[in-house]
Amino acid sequence: MIGAGVAGMECAITLANAGMRQVVLVEGGTTVGGHVARIAQLPGLGEWRRLVAYRDRQLAQLDAVEVVVSTTLGSGDVLDRKAEVVVVATGAYWSQDGVSHLTHEPLDGARAGHVLTPDALAEGRRPEGDNLLVYDCEGYFMGAAMAELLAVERPDARIRLVTPFPVVGPFLDLTFEADTARRRLHALDVQTITGSEVRAIAAHSCELWRFDQQEEIPAAGVVLVTSRRSHDDLYRELRNDPDRLAQAGIEELHAIGDCASPRHIAESIFDGHRIARAIGGTDSNGFIRDLRIVTGRPAEAIERADSQIAPSAV
Ligand SMILES: Cc1cc2nc3c(=O)[nH]c(=O)nc-3n(C[C@H](O)[C@H](O)[C@H](O)COP(=O)(O)OP(=O)(O)OC[C@H]3O[C@@H](n4cnc5c(N)ncnc54)[C@H](O)[C@@H]3O)c2cc1C
């Protein structure tokens, strides 16, 4: 198992509970938890830590699971380990090129040194200057959290949160977090600019468009919260060389969680659980329990149909 985010952790726990004798969970970072552990360090988001803490305790109680941290695996390392089953759970990252759902194109100037992403801030980097701009095309909490973090740390700077959505964090309305998040931004004097699109980033400013009106906004530092991409290089490298997989004795290869495609926490955890049920079992897609509930069909009928679907394994 490569990557100890919530997907990898859940998969390792489920495999061990199902009787798998040896599961090695390898993590490149110094601690387990992946992205959720990083989110939990942001202002007001400490509650998310429970998703990692619960699984960390489960792992500690399972003799069949060995957790190895501070070890980044490349494809050669994976092949050398001679595992029968390899699950890649290496997560996702924020795109540095500013590609968003609006244009699907890289944003002019996005790769300049004063333009960062939430990943860079999680690593401790910070934008510099008196005018800082967060551009949020995600619409959930990350844009607001980035603006709040900067406002708390830099009370001397002007923080602006620009979003193409009609309100800040529209998806926060669906989880009843919006009022709190917007109140905090207001209390911290963050200027929110809604319904506007950043079309280009220059050294000290951003080009903003609202319908057909253009405006230059001062921005010495920019944080882009535009879209996420899978960290799937390792998975692709392994998948694209089936001969080497066979020589290394690898019978199954899976990608789960954000590595398969960026998604939500619950989906990532479900994915880890689903694949663990599928590994070595008859439920090749791991959906029998769910299909029984959703369709009301008996398990045997679903198993018959399931056997006609190609498993996601190699
Ligand atoms: C900013 C942001 C906000 C989000 N907000 C929400 C939200 O509010 N609600 C929600 O439901 N979901 C949210 N999500 C999604 C959620 O965080 C992810 O779906 C989930 O954390 C993914 O878990 P994962 O285990 O697949 O990947 P990750 O948590 O990213 O874990 C991958 C792990 O693999 C490790 N790794 C990578 N490469 C290697 C390697 N070669 N060798 C060893 N280890 C390696 C990494 O160090 C990392 O620890 C958010 C995601 C982001 C980025």
The ligand as an SDF file (V2000), in Angstrom:
LIG
                    3D

 53 58  0  0  0  0  0  0  0  0999 V2000
   -7.8300   21.5160   -0.1820 C   0  0  0  0  0  0  0  0  0  0  0  0
   -8.6890   20.3240   -0.1010 C   0  0  0  0  0  0  0  0  0  0  0  0
   -9.8530   20.4220    0.5710 C   0  0  0  0  0  0  0  0  0  0  0  0
  -10.6500   19.3340    0.6910 C   0  0  0  0  0  0  0  0  0  0  0  0
  -11.7990   19.4390    1.3710 N   0  0  0  0  0  0  0  0  0  0  0  0
  -12.5920   18.4040    1.5240 C   0  0  0  0  0  0  0  0  0  0  0  0
  -13.7660   18.4910    2.2840 C   0  0  0  0  0  0  0  0  0  0  0  0
  -14.0670   19.5100    2.8450 O   0  0  0  0  0  0  0  0  0  0  0  0
  -14.5650   17.4280    2.3910 N   0  0  0  0  0  0  0  0  0  0  0  0
  -14.2290   16.2810    1.7900 C   0  0  0  0  0  0  0  0  0  0  0  0
  -14.9880   15.3320    1.9060 O   0  0  0  0  0  0  0  0  0  0  0  0
  -13.1010   16.1500    1.0640 N   0  0  0  0  0  0  0  0  0  0  0  0
  -12.2650   17.1860    0.9360 C   0  0  0  0  0  0  0  0  0  0  0  0
  -11.1230   17.0850    0.2200 N   0  0  0  0  0  0  0  0  0  0  0  0
  -10.7380   15.8440   -0.3770 C   0  0  0  0  0  0  0  0  0  0  0  0
  -10.0350   14.9540    0.6070 C   0  0  0  0  0  0  0  0  0  0  0  0
   -9.0930   15.6580    1.3840 O   0  0  0  0  0  0  0  0  0  0  0  0
   -9.3470   13.8650   -0.1610 C   0  0  0  0  0  0  0  0  0  0  0  0
  -10.2740   13.2080   -0.9890 O   0  0  0  0  0  0  0  0  0  0  0  0
   -8.7110   12.8150    0.7060 C   0  0  0  0  0  0  0  0  0  0  0  0
   -7.9610   13.3760    1.7460 O   0  0  0  0  0  0  0  0  0  0  0  0
   -7.8230   11.9590   -0.1820 C   0  0  0  0  0  0  0  0  0  0  0  0
   -7.2520   10.9540    0.5790 O   0  0  0  0  0  0  0  0  0  0  0  0
   -6.1740   10.0250   -0.1160 P   0  0  0  0  0  0  0  0  0  0  0  0
   -5.8050    9.0580    0.9360 O   0  0  0  0  0  0  0  0  0  0  0  0
   -6.6740    9.5320   -1.4190 O   0  0  0  0  0  0  0  0  0  0  0  0
   -4.9470   11.0010   -0.4800 O   0  0  0  0  0  0  0  0  0  0  0  0
   -4.0020   11.8870    0.4470 P   0  0  0  0  0  0  0  0  0  0  0  0
   -4.6520   12.2710    1.6960 O   0  0  0  0  0  0  0  0  0  0  0  0
   -3.4920   12.9830   -0.4220 O   0  0  0  0  0  0  0  0  0  0  0  0
   -2.8110   10.9040    0.8040 O   0  0  0  0  0  0  0  0  0  0  0  0
   -1.8380   10.5090   -0.1120 C   0  0  0  0  0  0  0  0  0  0  0  0
   -0.5840   10.1700    0.6530 C   0  0  0  0  0  0  0  0  0  0  0  0
    0.3370    9.5200   -0.2010 O   0  0  0  0  0  0  0  0  0  0  0  0
    1.6330    9.9470    0.1430 C   0  0  0  0  0  0  0  0  0  0  0  0
    2.4950    9.6830   -1.0220 N   0  0  0  0  0  0  0  0  0  0  0  0
    2.4240   10.2730   -2.2450 C   0  0  0  0  0  0  0  0  0  0  0  0
    3.3220    9.7420   -3.0800 N   0  0  0  0  0  0  0  0  0  0  0  0
    3.9930    8.7930   -2.3720 C   0  0  0  0  0  0  0  0  0  0  0  0
    5.0210    7.8740   -2.6900 C   0  0  0  0  0  0  0  0  0  0  0  0
    5.5580    7.8200   -3.9260 N   0  0  0  0  0  0  0  0  0  0  0  0
    5.4770    7.0360   -1.7280 N   0  0  0  0  0  0  0  0  0  0  0  0
    4.9370    7.0730   -0.4740 C   0  0  0  0  0  0  0  0  0  0  0  0
    3.9360    7.9120   -0.1240 N   0  0  0  0  0  0  0  0  0  0  0  0
    3.4680    8.7550   -1.0550 C   0  0  0  0  0  0  0  0  0  0  0  0
    1.4750   11.4110    0.4680 C   0  0  0  0  0  0  0  0  0  0  0  0
    2.5420   11.8580    1.2880 O   0  0  0  0  0  0  0  0  0  0  0  0
    0.1360   11.3970    1.2010 C   0  0  0  0  0  0  0  0  0  0  0  0
    0.2880   11.2600    2.6010 O   0  0  0  0  0  0  0  0  0  0  0  0
  -10.2720   18.1370    0.1030 C   0  0  0  0  0  0  0  0  0  0  0  0
   -9.0910   18.0280   -0.5940 C   0  0  0  0  0  0  0  0  0  0  0  0
   -8.2870   19.1210   -0.7120 C   0  0  0  0  0  0  0  0  0  0  0  0
   -6.9890   19.0270   -1.4490 C   0  0  0  0  0  0  0  0  0  0  0  0
  1  2  1  0
  2  3  1  0
  2 52  2  0
  3  4  2  0
  4  5  1  0
  4 50  1  0
  5  6  2  0
  6  7  1  0
  6 13  1  0
  7  8  2  0
  7  9  1  0
  9 10  1  0
 10 11  2  0
 10 12  1  0
 12 13  2  0
 13 14  1  0
 14 15  1  0
 14 50  1  0
 15 16  1  0
 16 17  1  0
 16 18  1  0
 18 19  1  0
 18 20  1  0
 20 21  1  0
 20 22  1  0
 22 23  1  0
 23 24  1  0
 24 25  2  0
 24 26  1  0
 24 27  1  0
 27 28  1  0
 28 29  2  0
 28 30  1  0
 28 31  1  0
 31 32  1  0
 32 33  1  0
 33 34  1  0
 33 48  1  0
 34 35  1  0
 35 36  1  0
 35 46  1  0
 36 37  1  0
 36 45  1  0
 37 38  2  0
 38 39  1  0
 39 40  1  0
 39 45  2  0
 40 41  1  0
 40 42  2  0
 42 43  1  0
 43 44  2  0
 44 45  1  0
 46 47  1  0
 46 48  1  0
 48 49  1  0
 50 51  2  0
 51 52  1  0
 52 53  1  0
M  END
$$$$
